[in-house]
Amino acid sequence: MPTPEQAIVNSSQLLPPPTPRRRFVKVLLGGGLLASAAAFLYPVLRYLVPPTTADLGGDSVVAGRVGELKLNSGKIFRFGSRPGLLIRTASGEYRAMSATCTHLSCTVQYRDDLREVWCACHNGKYNLDGRNISGPPPRPLEAFDVQVRGDEIFVRRRREA
């Protein structure tokens, strides 16, 4: 006959191992709680931590070469992290402006048939000075200064006085 101490030891050996279903439910609930906490904290942290500022690049870039553009044509160039638009008018004058529409930030293009800058997103139109003339754009495009130095065409931001 077993002693009472042996009965206690033997009864613990007789207990079935914990069921895998119970462990699965614990993991599932713990994971759900962790996911809920992350879903709550992420927007709070995005609000508290300011976004990084966009790289606007330098104040001056080489937009192209003198023989690159024909009369009455345009070219998109990179001005820092944003697109710029270089236009050679029918009279041979160079003009440059931001190629980002002021309505919804679509990229604009030069239409040589209309001699206008056109935004394909909502049919916004600008004249060759960058002023909005029709469509939904609320304000003009940012105009840049153009300088021809040797064989290169330099575009730089205008300094506000």
Beta strands, then each sheet from edge to edge (+ up, - down):
strand 1: 60-65
strand 2: 73-79
strand 3: 82-88
strand 4: 94-98
strand 5: 109-111
strand 6: 116-119
strand 7: 124-126
strand 8: 132-134
strand 9: 143-149
strand 10: 152-157
sheet 1: 1+ 10- 9+ 4- 3+ 2-
sheet 2: 5+ 6- 7+ 8-
end
